[in-house]
Amino acid sequence: MTAAGNSQPFQGVAATYQPAFFQFSFQSTIYAVATHLDFSVAAGNGTLGTPTIPAKPGETIILWGTGFGPTTPAAPVGVEVPPTGFVTASNVTATIGGQPAAVSGAALSQGFAALYQIVVTVPAGLANGDYPIVATINGAASPGNVMLTAHQ
């Protein structure tokens, strides 16, 4: 219910695993929200209206998402995550441009609710360009239409 009134009823799907990266779009392309390890934005220059630096092949970056499921230890539901490590209970795998991308960590982000940080290394052999990035956990895959820009 809002000041504009009630919406029509609709159905939603809830599952233990529904991985997805947070996204932004530029010129009708959907990109994953990613940062370098210093938390500066990893995106193609100009895609956000400010200078940015794309991820480099071989670089380790952080992807930001949701829906990566239970953690160890079990995280509190619907509240900010306390400053203790809450890693995903199942392993996360990733591909960038169809190539395996090593995942070195996947955990809830301290001080947020349901915000996961997935730490991946961009495959070293990628040429400059935009590549689909897909994460999989416990058989569930993130949407395949989300891109990451890689550039030397």
N, CA, C and O atoms as a GROMACS GRO file, in nm:
protein
  608
    1MET      N    1   0.084  -0.117   0.000
    1MET     CA    2   0.000   0.000   0.000
    1MET      C    3   0.089   0.124   0.000
    1MET      O    4   0.184   0.134   0.078
    2THR      N    5   0.057   0.217  -0.088
    2THR     CA    6   0.130   0.344  -0.094
    2THR      C    7   0.028   0.458  -0.098
    2THR      O    8  -0.093   0.434  -0.098
    3ALA      N    9   0.076   0.580  -0.102
    3ALA     CA   10  -0.013   0.695  -0.113
    3ALA      C   11  -0.093   0.690  -0.242
    3ALA      O   12  -0.201   0.748  -0.251
    4ALA      N   13  -0.040   0.620  -0.343
    4ALA     CA   14  -0.109   0.607  -0.472
    4ALA      C   15  -0.214   0.496  -0.469
    4ALA      O   16  -0.292   0.484  -0.564
    5GLY      N   17  -0.218   0.416  -0.363
    5GLY     CA   18  -0.316   0.309  -0.354
    5GLY      C   19  -0.251   0.173  -0.345
    5GLY      O   20  -0.130   0.161  -0.328
    6ASN      N   21  -0.333   0.069  -0.358
    6ASN     CA   22  -0.286  -0.069  -0.351
    6ASN      C   23  -0.253  -0.121  -0.489
    6ASN      O   24  -0.314  -0.079  -0.588
    7SER      N   25  -0.158  -0.212  -0.496
    7SER     CA   26  -0.127  -0.277  -0.624
    7SER      C   27  -0.216  -0.400  -0.638
    7SER      O   28  -0.280  -0.444  -0.542
    8GLN      N   29  -0.219  -0.453  -0.758
    8GLN     CA   30  -0.288  -0.579  -0.780
    8GLN      C   31  -0.204  -0.690  -0.717
    8GLN      O   32  -0.081  -0.680  -0.712
    9PRO      N   33  -0.267  -0.796  -0.669
    9PRO     CA   34  -0.190  -0.907  -0.612
    9PRO      C   35  -0.097  -0.967  -0.718
    9PRO      O   36  -0.130  -0.967  -0.836
   10PHE      N   37   0.016  -1.016  -0.674
   10PHE     CA   38   0.108  -1.084  -0.765
   10PHE      C   39   0.179  -1.194  -0.688
   10PHE      O   40   0.184  -1.193  -0.565
   11GLN      N   41   0.234  -1.290  -0.763
   11GLN     CA   42   0.304  -1.400  -0.701
   11GLN      C   43   0.454  -1.378  -0.711
   11GLN      O   44   0.503  -1.322  -0.809
   12GLY      N   45   0.524  -1.420  -0.610
   12GLY     CA   46   0.669  -1.416  -0.610
   12GLY      C   47   0.722  -1.555  -0.584
   12GLY      O   48   0.651  -1.641  -0.530
   13VAL      N   49   0.844  -1.577  -0.621
   13VAL     CA   50   0.908  -1.706  -0.601
   13VAL      C   51   1.018  -1.687  -0.499
   13VAL      O   52   1.101  -1.597  -0.512
   14ALA      N   53   1.020  -1.770  -0.399
   14ALA     CA   54   1.127  -1.768  -0.301
   14ALA      C   55   1.193  -1.905  -0.303
   14ALA      O   56   1.126  -2.009  -0.304
   15ALA      N   57   1.325  -1.904  -0.302
   15ALA     CA   58   1.401  -2.028  -0.300
   15ALA      C   59   1.523  -2.006  -0.211
   15ALA      O   60   1.564  -1.892  -0.189
   16THR      N   61   1.579  -2.113  -0.163
   16THR     CA   62   1.697  -2.102  -0.078
   16THR      C   63   1.812  -2.038  -0.154
   16THR      O   64   1.886  -1.958  -0.098
   17TYR      N   65   1.826  -2.074  -0.282
   17TYR     CA   66   1.934  -2.018  -0.366
   17TYR      C   67   1.873  -1.951  -0.488
   17TYR      O   68   1.806  -2.017  -0.568
   18GLN      N   69   1.894  -1.824  -0.502
   18GLN     CA   70   1.856  -1.746  -0.620
   18GLN      C   71   1.962  -1.640  -0.644
   18GLN      O   72   1.935  -1.520  -0.630
   19PRO      N   73   2.085  -1.683  -0.680
   19PRO     CA   74   2.194  -1.587  -0.689
   19PRO      C   75   2.172  -1.485  -0.801
   19PRO      O   76   2.124  -1.517  -0.909
   20ALA      N   77   2.208  -1.362  -0.770
   20ALA     CA   78   2.200  -1.254  -0.870
   20ALA      C   79   2.295  -1.144  -0.827
   20ALA      O   80   2.313  -1.117  -0.708
   21PHE      N   81   2.357  -1.080  -0.926
   21PHE     CA   82   2.443  -0.966  -0.899
   21PHE      C   83   2.362  -0.838  -0.904
   21PHE      O   84   2.269  -0.827  -0.984
   22PHE      N   85   2.396  -0.742  -0.820
   22PHE     CA   86   2.335  -0.611  -0.834
   22PHE      C   87   2.383  -0.556  -0.967
   22PHE      O   88   2.492  -0.588  -1.014
   23GLN      N   89   2.298  -0.472  -1.028
   23GLN     CA   90   2.321  -0.434  -1.168
   23GLN      C   91   2.304  -0.286  -1.191
   23GLN      O   92   2.238  -0.215  -1.114
   24PHE      N   93   2.365  -0.239  -1.300
   24PHE     CA   94   2.334  -0.108  -1.357
   24PHE      C   95   2.333  -0.127  -1.507
   24PHE      O   96   2.394  -0.220  -1.559
   25SER      N   97   2.265  -0.039  -1.577
   25SER     CA   98   2.261  -0.052  -1.722
   25SER      C   99   2.321   0.072  -1.787
   25SER      O  100   2.315   0.182  -1.734
   26PHE      N  101   2.378   0.049  -1.903
   26PHE     CA  102   2.438   0.156  -1.984
   26PHE      C  103   2.417   0.118  -2.129
   26PHE      O  104   2.461   0.012  -2.173
   27GLN      N  105   2.351   0.206  -2.202
   27GLN     CA  106   2.324   0.184  -2.345
   27GLN      C  107   2.266   0.044  -2.370
   27GLN      O  108   2.314  -0.029  -2.457
   28SER      N  109   2.166   0.009  -2.294
   28SER     CA  110   2.090  -0.116  -2.302
   28SER      C  111   2.169  -0.242  -2.268
   28SER      O  112   2.122  -0.353  -2.296
   29THR      N  113   2.288  -0.229  -2.210
   29THR     CA  114   2.362  -0.344  -2.162
   29THR      C  115   2.355  -0.345  -2.010
   29THR      O  116   2.367  -0.240  -1.946
   30ILE      N  117   2.335  -0.463  -1.952
   30ILE     CA  118   2.327  -0.478  -1.807
   30ILE      C  119   2.463  -0.522  -1.756
   30ILE      O  120   2.520  -0.621  -1.804
   31TYR      N  121   2.515  -0.449  -1.659
   31TYR     CA  122   2.646  -0.478  -1.601
   31TYR      C  123   2.632  -0.516  -1.453
   31TYR      O  124   2.543  -0.467  -1.384
   32ALA      N  125   2.722  -0.604  -1.407
   32ALA     CA  126   2.728  -0.640  -1.266
   32ALA      C  127   2.795  -0.527  -1.189
   32ALA      O  128   2.890  -0.465  -1.238
   33VAL      N  129   2.746  -0.501  -1.068
   33VAL     CA  130   2.814  -0.407  -0.980
   33VAL      C  131   2.938  -0.479  -0.929
   33VAL      O  132   2.929  -0.584  -0.864
   34ALA      N  133   3.055  -0.421  -0.958
   34ALA     CA  134   3.183  -0.480  -0.920
   34ALA      C  135   3.276  -0.370  -0.871
   34ALA      O  136   3.266  -0.255  -0.914
   35THR      N  137   3.365  -0.408  -0.781
   35THR     CA  138   3.465  -0.312  -0.732
   35THR      C  139   3.602  -0.378  -0.735
   35THR      O  140   3.616  -0.501  -0.731
   36HIS      N  141   3.703  -0.292  -0.742
   36HIS     CA  142   3.840  -0.338  -0.722
   36HIS      C  143   3.855  -0.365  -0.572
   36HIS      O  144   3.765  -0.331  -0.495
   37LEU      N  145   3.966  -0.424  -0.531
   37LEU     CA  146   3.984  -0.456  -0.390
   37LEU      C  147   3.992  -0.332  -0.302
   37LEU      O  148   3.972  -0.341  -0.180
   38ASP      N  149   4.021  -0.215  -0.362
   38ASP     CA  150   4.019  -0.090  -0.283
   38ASP      C  151   3.879  -0.029  -0.279
   38ASP      O  152   3.862   0.083  -0.230
   39PHE      N  153   3.780  -0.101  -0.330
   39PHE     CA  154   3.638  -0.064  -0.335
   39PHE      C  155   3.605   0.045  -0.437
   39PHE      O  156   3.493   0.096  -0.438
   40SER      N  157   3.700   0.082  -0.522
   40SER     CA  158   3.666   0.171  -0.633
   40SER      C  159   3.590   0.089  -0.737
   40SER      O  160   3.609  -0.032  -0.747
   41VAL      N  161   3.504   0.155  -0.812
   41VAL     CA  162   3.415   0.085  -0.906
   41VAL      C  163   3.495   0.025  -1.022
   41VAL      O  164   3.578   0.092  -1.083
   42ALA      N  165   3.468  -0.101  -1.050
   42ALA     CA  166   3.528  -0.171  -1.164
   42ALA      C  167   3.426  -0.173  -1.276
   42ALA      O  168   3.339  -0.260  -1.281
   43ALA      N  169   3.435  -0.076  -1.366
   43ALA     CA  170   3.340  -0.064  -1.477
   43ALA      C  171   3.408   0.005  -1.593
   43ALA      O  172   3.509   0.074  -1.575
   44GLY      N  173   3.353  -0.012  -1.712
   44GLY     CA  174   3.406   0.056  -1.829
   44GLY      C  175   3.403   0.206  -1.808
   44GLY      O  176   3.306   0.260  -1.755
   45ASN      N  177   3.508   0.274  -1.850
   45ASN     CA  178   3.516   0.418  -1.832
   45ASN      C  179   3.398   0.486  -1.901
   45ASN      O  180   3.372   0.462  -2.019
   46GLY      N  181   3.329   0.572  -1.828
   46GLY     CA  182   3.217   0.647  -1.882
   46GLY      C  183   3.081   0.582  -1.862
   46GLY      O  184   2.979   0.646  -1.886
   47THR      N  185   3.077   0.455  -1.820
   47THR     CA  186   2.948   0.388  -1.807
   47THR      C  187   2.863   0.443  -1.693
   47THR      O  188   2.741   0.427  -1.693
   48LEU      N  189   2.926   0.506  -1.596
   48LEU     CA  190   2.852   0.562  -1.483
   48LEU      C  191   2.853   0.714  -1.481
   48LEU      O  192   2.811   0.775  -1.383
   49GLY      N  193   2.900   0.774  -1.588
   49GLY     CA  194   2.902   0.920  -1.596
   49GLY      C  195   3.020   0.983  -1.523
   49GLY      O  196   3.033   1.105  -1.520
   50THR      N  197   3.105   0.901  -1.466
   50THR     CA  198   3.227   0.948  -1.400
   50THR      C  199   3.341   0.856  -1.443
   50THR      O  200   3.316   0.745  -1.490
   51PRO      N  201   3.463   0.900  -1.428
   51PRO     CA  202   3.575   0.812  -1.465
   51PRO      C  203   3.575   0.685  -1.379
   51PRO      O  204   3.566   0.691  -1.256
   52THR      N  205   3.586   0.572  -1.444
   52THR     CA  206   3.597   0.443  -1.376
   52THR      C  207   3.704   0.362  -1.447
   52THR      O  208   3.744   0.394  -1.559
   53ILE      N  209   3.749   0.258  -1.382
   53ILE     CA  210   3.852   0.171  -1.440
   53ILE      C  211   3.797   0.030  -1.448
   53ILE      O  212   3.753  -0.024  -1.347
   54PRO      N  213   3.797  -0.030  -1.568
   54PRO     CA  214   3.745  -0.166  -1.580
   54PRO      C  215   3.835  -0.267  -1.509
   54PRO      O  216   3.951  -0.238  -1.478
   55ALA      N  217   3.781  -0.385  -1.485
   55ALA     CA  218   3.860  -0.495  -1.429
   55ALA      C  219   3.964  -0.537  -1.531
   55ALA      O  220   3.939  -0.535  -1.652
   56LYS      N  221   4.080  -0.576  -1.482
   56LYS     CA  222   4.188  -0.622  -1.570
   56LYS      C  223   4.192  -0.774  -1.569
   56LYS      O  224   4.171  -0.836  -1.465
   57PRO      N  225   4.218  -0.835  -1.685
   57PRO     CA  226   4.238  -0.980  -1.684
   57PRO      C  227   4.348  -1.015  -1.582
   57PRO      O  228   4.454  -0.953  -1.578
   58GLY      N  229   4.319  -1.116  -1.499
   58GLY     CA  230   4.411  -1.158  -1.394
   58GLY      C  231   4.390  -1.087  -1.261
   58GLY      O  232   4.449  -1.127  -1.160
   59GLU      N  233   4.308  -0.982  -1.259
   59GLU     CA  234   4.283  -0.906  -1.137
   59GLU      C  235   4.176  -0.973  -1.051
   59GLU      O  236   4.082  -1.033  -1.103
   60THR      N  237   4.191  -0.962  -0.921
   60THR     CA  238   4.089  -1.009  -0.827
   60THR      C  239   3.997  -0.892  -0.796
   60THR      O  240   4.042  -0.783  -0.761
   61ILE      N  241   3.866  -0.915  -0.811
   61ILE     CA  242   3.765  -0.811  -0.790
   61ILE      C  243   3.656  -0.862  -0.695
   61ILE      O  244   3.651  -0.981  -0.662
   62ILE      N  245   3.571  -0.771  -0.652
   62ILE     CA  246   3.456  -0.807  -0.568
   62ILE      C  247   3.329  -0.782  -0.648
   62ILE      O  248   3.309  -0.674  -0.703
   63LEU      N  249   3.243  -0.882  -0.653
   63LEU     CA  250   3.111  -0.870  -0.713
   63LEU      C  251   3.010  -0.861  -0.600
   63LEU      O  252   3.026  -0.926  -0.496
   64TRP      N  253   2.906  -0.782  -0.618
   64TRP     CA  254   2.807  -0.757  -0.513
   64TRP      C  255   2.675  -0.817  -0.556
   64TRP      O  256   2.625  -0.788  -0.665
   65GLY      N  257   2.616  -0.901  -0.471
   65GLY     CA  258   2.493  -0.968  -0.509
   65GLY      C  259   2.407  -1.007  -0.391
   65GLY      O  260   2.430  -0.966  -0.277
   66THR      N  261   2.307  -1.087  -0.423
   66THR     CA  262   2.212  -1.135  -0.323
   66THR      C  263   2.167  -1.275  -0.364
   66THR      O  264   2.191  -1.317  -0.477
   67GLY      N  265   2.102  -1.346  -0.274
   67GLY     CA  266   2.044  -1.476  -0.306
   67GLY      C  267   2.141  -1.592  -0.305
   67GLY      O  268   2.112  -1.696  -0.364
   68PHE      N  269   2.256  -1.577  -0.237
   68PHE     CA  270   2.355  -1.684  -0.234
   68PHE      C  271   2.333  -1.783  -0.119
   68PHE      O  272   2.419  -1.866  -0.093
   69GLY      N  273   2.219  -1.773  -0.051
   69GLY     CA  274   2.176  -1.875   0.042
   69GLY      C  275   2.235  -1.870   0.181
   69GLY      O  276   2.292  -1.770   0.223
   70PRO      N  277   2.218  -1.984   0.252
   70PRO     CA  278   2.260  -1.992   0.392
   70PRO      C  279   2.410  -1.970   0.410
   70PRO      O  280   2.489  -1.987   0.318
   71THR      N  281   2.445  -1.930   0.532
   71THR     CA  282   2.585  -1.905   0.565
   71THR      C  283   2.626  -1.991   0.684
   71THR      O  284   2.543  -2.047   0.754
   72THR      N  285   2.756  -1.998   0.703
   72THR     CA  286   2.814  -2.063   0.820
   72THR      C  287   2.897  -1.958   0.893
   72THR      O  288   2.993  -1.906   0.836
   73PRO      N  289   2.863  -1.926   1.018
   73PRO     CA  290   2.744  -1.970   1.090
   73PRO      C  291   2.619  -1.911   1.027
   73PRO      O  292   2.627  -1.826   0.939
   74ALA      N  293   2.504  -1.957   1.072
   74ALA     CA  294   2.377  -1.904   1.021
   74ALA      C  295   2.367  -1.756   1.055
   74ALA      O  296   2.386  -1.715   1.170
   75ALA      N  297   2.336  -1.675   0.953
   75ALA     CA  298   2.325  -1.530   0.972
   75ALA      C  299   2.186  -1.493   1.022
   75ALA      O  300   2.089  -1.562   0.992
   76PRO      N  301   2.178  -1.385   1.099
   76PRO     CA  302   2.045  -1.338   1.139
   76PRO      C  303   1.968  -1.294   1.014
   76PRO      O  304   2.027  -1.239   0.921
   77VAL      N  305   1.838  -1.317   1.013
   77VAL     CA  306   1.755  -1.286   0.896
   77VAL      C  307   1.698  -1.146   0.905
   77VAL      O  308   1.644  -1.107   1.009
   78GLY      N  309   1.711  -1.070   0.796
   78GLY     CA  310   1.645  -0.940   0.785
   78GLY      C  311   1.705  -0.829   0.869
   78GLY      O  312   1.642  -0.726   0.888
   79VAL      N  313   1.825  -0.849   0.920
   79VAL     CA  314   1.891  -0.743   0.997
   79VAL      C  315   2.034  -0.728   0.948
   79VAL      O  316   2.085  -0.813   0.875
   80GLU      N  317   2.098  -0.619   0.988
   80GLU     CA  318   2.237  -0.597   0.951
   80GLU      C  319   2.324  -0.711   1.004
   80GLU      O  320   2.306  -0.758   1.116
   81VAL      N  321   2.418  -0.753   0.922
   81VAL     CA  322   2.508  -0.861   0.961
   81VAL      C  323   2.611  -0.806   1.059
   81VAL      O  324   2.675  -0.704   1.031
   82PRO      N  325   2.628  -0.873   1.172
   82PRO     CA  326   2.729  -0.828   1.268
   82PRO      C  327   2.871  -0.852   1.215
   82PRO      O  328   2.889  -0.921   1.115
   83PRO      N  329   2.971  -0.796   1.283
   83PRO     CA  330   3.109  -0.804   1.234
   83PRO      C  331   3.177  -0.938   1.260
   83PRO      O  332   3.289  -0.942   1.312
   84THR      N  333   3.112  -1.046   1.225
   84THR     CA  334   3.169  -1.180   1.233
   84THR      C  335   3.154  -1.241   1.095
   84THR      O  336   3.056  -1.213   1.026
   85GLY      N  337   3.248  -1.324   1.052
   85GLY     CA  338   3.243  -1.382   0.918
   85GLY      C  339   3.126  -1.476   0.897
   85GLY      O  340   3.111  -1.574   0.969
   86PHE      N  341   3.044  -1.446   0.799
   86PHE     CA  342   2.931  -1.531   0.761
   86PHE      C  343   2.952  -1.572   0.616
   86PHE      O  344   2.904  -1.506   0.524
   87VAL      N  345   3.025  -1.683   0.594
   87VAL     CA  346   3.056  -1.730   0.460
   87VAL      C  347   2.944  -1.818   0.408
   87VAL      O  348   2.870  -1.878   0.487
   88THR      N  349   2.932  -1.827   0.276
   88THR     CA  350   2.827  -1.910   0.220
   88THR      C  351   2.849  -2.056   0.262
   88THR      O  352   2.962  -2.104   0.265
   89ALA      N  353   2.740  -2.123   0.293
   89ALA     CA  354   2.748  -2.262   0.338
   89ALA      C  355   2.784  -2.356   0.224
   89ALA      O  356   2.837  -2.465   0.248
   90SER      N  357   2.757  -2.316   0.100
   90SER     CA  358   2.792  -2.395  -0.018
   90SER      C  359   2.895  -2.316  -0.099
   90SER      O  360   2.902  -2.194  -0.092
   91ASN      N  361   2.974  -2.389  -0.176
   91ASN     CA  362   3.076  -2.323  -0.260
   91ASN      C  363   3.012  -2.249  -0.376
   91ASN      O  364   2.913  -2.295  -0.434
   92VAL      N  365   3.069  -2.136  -0.410
   92VAL     CA  366   3.027  -2.057  -0.526
   92VAL      C  367   3.130  -2.079  -0.636
   92VAL      O  368   3.250  -2.077  -0.610
   93THR      N  369   3.082  -2.101  -0.759
   93THR     CA  370   3.170  -2.104  -0.875
   93THR      C  371   3.127  -1.991  -0.967
   93THR      O  372   3.016  -1.940  -0.957
   94ALA      N  373   3.217  -1.951  -1.056
   94ALA     CA  374   3.185  -1.841  -1.147
   94ALA      C  375   3.254  -1.862  -1.281
   94ALA      O  376   3.359  -1.926  -1.290
   95THR      N  377   3.192  -1.805  -1.384
   95THR     CA  378   3.254  -1.798  -1.515
   95THR      C  379   3.243  -1.654  -1.565
   95THR      O  380   3.145  -1.584  -1.537
   96ILE      N  381   3.343  -1.612  -1.638
   96ILE     CA  382   3.342  -1.482  -1.705
   96ILE      C  383   3.375  -1.511  -1.851
   96ILE      O  384   3.482  -1.563  -1.881
   97GLY      N  385   3.284  -1.477  -1.939
   97GLY     CA  386   3.303  -1.508  -2.080
   97GLY      C  387   3.312  -1.658  -2.105
   97GLY      O  388   3.380  -1.701  -2.198
   98GLY      N  389   3.245  -1.737  -2.022
   98GLY     CA  390   3.247  -1.881  -2.037
   98GLY      C  391   3.371  -1.947  -1.980
   98GLY      O  392   3.380  -2.070  -1.978
   99GLN      N  393   3.467  -1.869  -1.934
   99GLN     CA  394   3.589  -1.924  -1.875
   99GLN      C  395   3.577  -1.928  -1.723
   99GLN      O  396   3.520  -1.837  -1.664
  100PRO      N  397   3.630  -2.031  -1.660
  100PRO     CA  398   3.625  -2.036  -1.513
  100PRO      C  399   3.694  -1.914  -1.451
  100PRO      O  400   3.802  -1.873  -1.496
  101ALA      N  401   3.632  -1.859  -1.350
  101ALA     CA  402   3.689  -1.747  -1.274
  101ALA      C  403   3.704  -1.797  -1.131
  101ALA      O  404   3.604  -1.828  -1.065
  102ALA      N  405   3.826  -1.805  -1.082
  102ALA     CA  406   3.850  -1.856  -0.947
  102ALA      C  407   3.776  -1.771  -0.844
  102ALA      O  408   3.787  -1.649  -0.844
  103VAL      N  409   3.702  -1.838  -0.756
  103VAL     CA  410   3.630  -1.770  -0.647
  103VAL      C  411   3.711  -1.793  -0.520
  103VAL      O  412   3.729  -1.907  -0.477
  104SER      N  413   3.760  -1.685  -0.460
  104SER     CA  414   3.841  -1.699  -0.339
  104SER      C  415   3.763  -1.670  -0.212
  104SER      O  416   3.815  -1.689  -0.102
  105GLY      N  417   3.638  -1.624  -0.226
  105GLY     CA  418   3.556  -1.600  -0.108
  105GLY      C  419   3.416  -1.560  -0.145
  105GLY      O  420   3.393  -1.498  -0.249
  106ALA      N  421   3.321  -1.595  -0.058
  106ALA     CA  422   3.181  -1.557  -0.077
  106ALA      C  423   3.120  -1.546   0.062
  106ALA      O  424   3.110  -1.645   0.135
  107ALA      N  425   3.078  -1.425   0.098
  107ALA     CA  426   3.029  -1.403   0.234
  107ALA      C  427   2.933  -1.285   0.237
  107ALA      O  428   2.931  -1.202   0.146
  108LEU      N  429   2.855  -1.279   0.344
  108LEU     CA  430   2.769  -1.163   0.366
  108LEU      C  431   2.855  -1.044   0.406
  108LEU      O  432   2.957  -1.059   0.473
  109SER      N  433   2.814  -0.927   0.363
  109SER     CA  434   2.887  -0.804   0.392
  109SER      C  435   2.845  -0.746   0.526
  109SER      O  436   2.726  -0.725   0.551
  110GLN      N  437   2.942  -0.722   0.611
  110GLN     CA  438   2.916  -0.667   0.744
  110GLN      C  439   2.842  -0.535   0.737
  110GLN      O  440   2.875  -0.448   0.657
  111GLY      N  441   2.740  -0.520   0.822
  111GLY     CA  442   2.665  -0.395   0.830
  111GLY      C  443   2.549  -0.384   0.733
  111GLY      O  444   2.483  -0.280   0.727
  112PHE      N  445   2.522  -0.488   0.657
  112PHE     CA  446   2.412  -0.489   0.560
  112PHE      C  447   2.328  -0.614   0.582
  112PHE      O  448   2.371  -0.707   0.650
  113ALA      N  449   2.210  -0.617   0.524
  113ALA     CA  450   2.125  -0.736   0.528
  113ALA      C  451   2.118  -0.795   0.388
  113ALA      O  452   2.082  -0.726   0.293
  114ALA      N  453   2.154  -0.922   0.376
  114ALA     CA  454   2.143  -0.999   0.251
  114ALA      C  455   2.232  -0.949   0.138
  114ALA      O  456   2.204  -0.976   0.022
  115LEU      N  457   2.339  -0.876   0.169
  115LEU     CA  458   2.435  -0.828   0.068
  115LEU      C  459   2.558  -0.918   0.072
  115LEU      O  460   2.632  -0.921   0.171
  116TYR      N  461   2.580  -0.989  -0.037
  116TYR     CA  462   2.693  -1.080  -0.046
  116TYR      C  463   2.808  -1.017  -0.126
  116TYR      O  464   2.785  -0.943  -0.221
  117GLN      N  465   2.930  -1.048  -0.084
  117GLN     CA  466   3.050  -1.012  -0.158
  117GLN      C  467   3.108  -1.142  -0.214
  117GLN      O  468   3.136  -1.236  -0.139
  118ILE      N  469   3.125  -1.148  -0.346
  118ILE     CA  470   3.183  -1.264  -0.410
  118ILE      C  471   3.317  -1.219  -0.468
  118ILE      O  472   3.320  -1.133  -0.557
  119VAL      N  473   3.425  -1.276  -0.420
  119VAL     CA  474   3.559  -1.236  -0.461
  119VAL      C  475   3.606  -1.332  -0.570
  119VAL      O  476   3.621  -1.452  -0.546
  120VAL      N  477   3.629  -1.278  -0.690
  120VAL     CA  478   3.668  -1.361  -0.805
  120VAL      C  479   3.790  -1.303  -0.873
  120VAL      O  480   3.820  -1.184  -0.861
  121THR      N  481   3.862  -1.389  -0.944
  121THR     CA  482   3.974  -1.344  -1.026
  121THR      C  483   3.931  -1.352  -1.172
  121THR      O  484   3.888  -1.456  -1.220
  122VAL      N  485   3.943  -1.240  -1.242
  122VAL     CA  486   3.908  -1.233  -1.384
  122VAL      C  487   4.007  -1.322  -1.460
  122VAL      O  488   4.127  -1.310  -1.439
  123PRO      N  489   3.957  -1.410  -1.549
  123PRO     CA  490   4.049  -1.496  -1.624
  123PRO      C  491   4.155  -1.414  -1.698
  123PRO      O  492   4.124  -1.314  -1.763
  124ALA      N  493   4.280  -1.459  -1.687
  124ALA     CA  494   4.393  -1.383  -1.741
  124ALA      C  495   4.392  -1.372  -1.893
  124ALA      O  496   4.447  -1.277  -1.948
  125GLY      N  497   4.331  -1.467  -1.963
  125GLY     CA  498   4.337  -1.469  -2.109
  125GLY      C  499   4.233  -1.384  -2.180
  125GLY      O  500   4.228  -1.387  -2.303
  126LEU      N  501   4.150  -1.310  -2.109
  126LEU     CA  502   4.044  -1.232  -2.175
  126LEU      C  503   4.101  -1.113  -2.250
  126LEU      O  504   4.188  -1.041  -2.200
  127ALA      N  505   4.050  -1.093  -2.370
  127ALA     CA  506   4.082  -0.972  -2.447
  127ALA      C  507   3.994  -0.858  -2.395
  127ALA      O  508   3.902  -0.882  -2.316
  128ASN      N  509   4.019  -0.736  -2.439
  128ASN     CA  510   3.936  -0.623  -2.398
  128ASN      C  511   3.794  -0.644  -2.448
  128ASN      O  512   3.773  -0.681  -2.564
  129GLY      N  513   3.696  -0.619  -2.360
  129GLY     CA  514   3.557  -0.630  -2.402
  129GLY      C  515   3.463  -0.654  -2.286
  129GLY      O  516   3.503  -0.655  -2.170
  130ASP      N  517   3.336  -0.673  -2.320
  130ASP     CA  518   3.231  -0.705  -2.223
  130ASP      C  519   3.206  -0.855  -2.228
  130ASP      O  520   3.196  -0.914  -2.335
  131TYR      N  521   3.194  -0.916  -2.109
  131TYR     CA  522   3.176  -1.061  -2.100
  131TYR      C  523   3.064  -1.094  -2.003
  131TYR      O  524   3.050  -1.029  -1.900
  132PRO      N  525   2.982  -1.196  -2.037
  132PRO     CA  526   2.880  -1.240  -1.941
  132PRO      C  527   2.948  -1.301  -1.819
  132PRO      O  528   3.045  -1.375  -1.830
  133ILE      N  529   2.893  -1.270  -1.702
  133ILE     CA  530   2.944  -1.324  -1.578
  133ILE      C  531   2.831  -1.401  -1.510
  133ILE      O  532   2.721  -1.349  -1.492
  134VAL      N  533   2.859  -1.526  -1.474
  134VAL     CA  534   2.758  -1.613  -1.414
  134VAL      C  535   2.819  -1.677  -1.289
  134VAL      O  536   2.929  -1.732  -1.293
  135ALA      N  537   2.745  -1.671  -1.180
  135ALA     CA  538   2.784  -1.740  -1.056
  135ALA      C  539   2.685  -1.852  -1.032
  135ALA      O  540   2.565  -1.839  -1.059
  136THR      N  541   2.735  -1.962  -0.981
  136THR     CA  542   2.650  -2.078  -0.952
  136THR      C  543   2.675  -2.123  -0.809
  136THR      O  544   2.790  -2.130  -0.764
  137ILE      N  545   2.567  -2.153  -0.738
  137ILE     CA  546   2.577  -2.206  -0.604
  137ILE      C  547   2.469  -2.311  -0.585
  137ILE      O  548   2.351  -2.286  -0.610
  138ASN      N  549   2.510  -2.429  -0.542
  138ASN     CA  550   2.419  -2.539  -0.515
  138ASN      C  551   2.324  -2.566  -0.633
  138ASN      O  552   2.206  -2.596  -0.612
  139GLY      N  553   2.375  -2.556  -0.755
  139GLY     CA  554   2.298  -2.584  -0.875
  139GLY      C  555   2.217  -2.468  -0.930
  139GLY      O  556   2.160  -2.479  -1.038
  140ALA      N  557   2.210  -2.357  -0.857
  140ALA     CA  558   2.135  -2.239  -0.905
  140ALA      C  559   2.233  -2.137  -0.963
  140ALA      O  560   2.336  -2.106  -0.903
  141ALA      N  561   2.199  -2.086  -1.081
  141ALA     CA  562   2.287  -1.992  -1.151
  141ALA      C  563   2.227  -1.852  -1.154
  141ALA      O  564   2.105  -1.835  -1.159
  142SER      N  565   2.314  -1.753  -1.151
  142SER     CA  566   2.270  -1.615  -1.167
  142SER      C  567   2.230  -1.592  -1.312
  142SER      O  568   2.269  -1.669  -1.399
  143PRO      N  569   2.153  -1.486  -1.340
  143PRO     CA  570   2.112  -1.458  -1.478
  143PRO      C  571   2.233  -1.444  -1.571
  143PRO      O  572   2.334  -1.384  -1.534
  144GLY      N  573   2.221  -1.499  -1.690
  144GLY     CA  574   2.332  -1.502  -1.786
  144GLY      C  575   2.346  -1.379  -1.872
  144GLY      O  576   2.434  -1.375  -1.957
  145ASN      N  577   2.262  -1.279  -1.852
  145ASN     CA  578   2.268  -1.160  -1.937
  145ASN      C  579   2.340  -1.043  -1.870
  145ASN      O  580   2.331  -0.929  -1.917
  146VAL      N  581   2.411  -1.068  -1.761
  146VAL     CA  582   2.480  -0.964  -1.688
  146VAL      C  583   2.627  -0.964  -1.729
  146VAL      O  584   2.690  -1.069  -1.733
  147MET      N  585   2.681  -0.847  -1.758
  147MET     CA  586   2.813  -0.835  -1.816
  147MET      C  587   2.916  -0.774  -1.720
  147MET      O  588   2.880  -0.707  -1.623
  148LEU      N  589   3.042  -0.798  -1.750
  148LEU     CA  590   3.155  -0.736  -1.682
  148LEU      C  591   3.250  -0.688  -1.790
  148LEU      O  592   3.277  -0.761  -1.886
  149THR      N  593   3.301  -0.567  -1.776
  149THR     CA  594   3.399  -0.514  -1.871
  149THR      C  595   3.539  -0.549  -1.825
  149THR      O  596   3.576  -0.523  -1.711
  150ALA      N  597   3.617  -0.609  -1.915
  150ALA     CA  598   3.758  -0.639  -1.887
  150ALA      C  599   3.841  -0.557  -1.986
  150ALA      O  600   3.807  -0.547  -2.104
  151HIS      N  601   3.949  -0.500  -1.936
  151HIS     CA  602   4.035  -0.419  -2.022
  151HIS      C  603   4.174  -0.412  -1.962
  151HIS      O  604   4.190  -0.385  -1.843
  152GLN      N  605   4.274  -0.437  -2.045
  152GLN     CA  606   4.414  -0.427  -1.999
  152GLN      C  607   4.452  -0.284  -1.971
  152GLN      O  608   4.566  -0.257  -1.932
   0.00000   0.00000   0.00000
